[in-house]
């Protein structure tokens, strides 16, 4: 994609402005599949933790869970994924490096709850194995 003097994007097909921006391939496509994978794992592992007797610590996610159960969590997670991708792409329109950094940090930050959930699930399973009479 190229830019005009008025800082309006023009894609190779000659489309300009917003149409060019939304019809072009994403800038950080190497990061988004990882981001979506981590978001999906977050949903799965959250549900596993909840079925093992755990609690949702995120207030907004707790609200979504109360409102719509698993479907509420899924809707919230993928709404936030959409917002983050739009933010990365919007930043990337003006500053390619900053947009890439935002995409990288989005992936990195999304890994944190996954690690926490895996530790929590592992600890719970180990406790169950060593003390089978404990009920959670």
Buried (B, 14 or more C-beta within 10 A) or exposed (E): EEEEEEEEBBBEEEBEEEEBBEEBEEBBEEBBEBBBEBBBBBBEBBBBBBEEEBEBEEEEBBEBBEEEEEEBBBEBBBEBBEEBBEBBBEBBBEEEEEBBBBBBEBBEEBBEBBEBBBEBBEEBEEEBEEEEEEEE
